[in-house]
Amino acid sequence: MNLAANISQFLRSQPGKQFRPSDLRSQPEFASFSEKTISDTLRRLAQGAKIQRRNLVRQAITNKKDWVYWS
């Protein structure tokens, strides 16, 4: 698996917790990556989540649903 998939899986296994790149780097599975690489990966994952939410809202509007969730 790649770094993004590993980070994503790790974060899903820790619901409700917040991590800084330095926190992730202290984990053995991420120790070989630089803090900047981890930070860039987290930024890309967050951007992807925003795009995914935006697409869900567009889809709900397109389907003329009576409700739309904003987060």
N, C-alpha and C positions, 0 to 999 in steps of 0.2 A: 504494500500500500504506500501511497505517497504521503508527504508531510501534511497536506491539507486534510486528507481523509483521516489520518491518525489524530490530528488535533480535533477535528469535528467529532470523532468517536469519543475521545477523551472528555470533551466538554459536555456531550450528551450524557455521559456516565456520571457527571457531577452536576445535576440540575440545581439551579438556584445559587450557585457559587460564581464568583467573579475571579478572573485570573489576569494577572499582568504577564507580559512576555517573559519577565524574569522568573515568575512563578512557574510557568510552563517549562522553562529551561532547566529548572531545578529537578524536574521529573526525569528519571533515567532514560525514558524513551525519546526525549527531546534534547538531551544533553549535548549531542554531537552537532546541533544546529546553532547558529549564532542568534543572538537576541533580535537582531534586525530581520533576519529571515523569518523568525517566528512572528514578529510584529507585522511584517508584510503579508504573511499568510493569513493572520487574523483579520487584517484589513480587507483582504480579498474575500474571505468567508462572510464578513459582515456586509460587504457590498452585494454579494450574491443573495444574501437573505433579504436585503431591501428590494432588489429587483424581483425576487420571487413574490414578496408581499404585494408589490405594485401590480404584478401580473394577475394575482388572485383578485384584487380589487377591480381591475379592468374586466376580468372574466365575469365577475358577479354583476357588474353594470351591464355588460353585453348581454348576459342572460336575463336581464331585467328582473333580478331578484328583488325582494322587498327589503332586504337587509344588506348592509355592508359593514364589515368589521374594520375599524381603523386601529392601528397599533402604533 
